[in-house]
Amino acid sequence: MYQDHQGNFACGPFHVAAPLALPPLRVGLLGLGTVGGGTYRVLQRNGNVIAARTGRRIAITMVAVRNRTRAASVVGDDVALVDDPFLIVNHPDIDVVVEVIGGTTLARDLVLRAIANGKHVVTANKALLAEHGAEIFAAAHVQGVVVAYEGAVAVSIPIIKALREGLTANRIEWVVGIINGTTNFILTQMRSHGLGFKAALEEAQRLGYAEADPTFDVEGVDAAHKLTLLASNAFGVPVQFDKVHTEGITALELDDMGLAERLGYRVKLLGIAKRTDHGMELRVHPTLIPDDHLLAQVHGSMNAVLVKSDAAGVTMYYGAGAGSEQTASAVIADLVDVARVAGTRHGDRVPYLAFQPHAVQALPVVPMVDGVTAYYLRMDATDPQLAVPQLRDCLAAANVHVERLEVFATADDTGVSSLVVLTHLARESDIRRVMANLARLPTRVGGVHAIRVESLV
Ligand code: HSE
């Protein structure tokens, strides 16, 4: 596609008259790292096709950077480079601020200042919105400006748009996703290539998937940030990151991944938001899922989100979960949405969290001890003849029912066996009781391991 001197677009053999009725949307970019650089490149490369869709050009006119020399090698002389990001959020010739510097301190100040100055905001910063979303959306509502954040969740997948617009007719029952590319990449490398945790993490960092602080990835915090935003859009609840139960993959043992596989399961780090009769479950943790489930086929840094809703049924969304241009794709889609709101009334726009602000209401969050799921339990023991009945007794005493019990010889030839149980649905408080009792058994060797199991139907 090319643009002739009259501003018309030609596309293949067709000549598409597309006079650009509106002036360009003037974008101030805060940060030119992985996501900022990708956003600039994609806008440069696809500017014409984006303008043909939008009816308006999207022009990055100012960029706030830390290293001007490096930045100049990306954007050349086309845009004004500034060291002080406040120059951008205060500048009268900026219509929309794209915040991709990350963090929650400076980013919060900049976003709130931009909003106070009547500017729209696009951000890929899930930590910022998960922790300060209530304040930011409230401020934006008062000013009548857009805050768009598709790039904050499962980057390339338009899951916010799907929840907020595509599924708007539905009552959503649950949202379950592999929503952290780094940990999915690590789990895939460990399982497929026998790579150690540390080496796999280093590779994820080298590829630009990991957060600036990778403990956010491996401890499940990044997934919890994203789950917070998914839950709000699915259920119309305020953003409440502090209510998410969060476990990462650092305590996960290769032995459990291997044994789970022998039982027909894969281990994935899932974010789960579920509406139950007792409130909402919000949890991030390693989970056994059936190996023939589509989610089990999501490998490497890919993400996938499953949504169960009453009319549409189960829908699934799949795509790259991390990466420069993959995130840029979402950031620019948000910019296009901003370009299209020109001349519209704030109250007629798609609400920030899918529900009208007055309809956003908290639901009680079910405490983890009251949650009900199936479990995988492993205990290693010296004498399985003795240990199996003891294990059964501990489970029966807590009223936890066994679906399957297997004994596997451990690989190291020490005479120790792994006793593995798959339970029926059980209360977490009962499972904790079982674990405490198992820990007291004299035949036990090492710790007692528990991983929740989801059937995803
Ligand atoms: N660190 C994030 C991940 C990047 O690995 O998913 C995208 O949000």
Residues whose N, C-alpha, C, O or C-beta is under 5 A from the ligand:
A	BS01	HSE	A152 I179 N180 G181 T182 Y209 A210 E211 D217 G321 A322
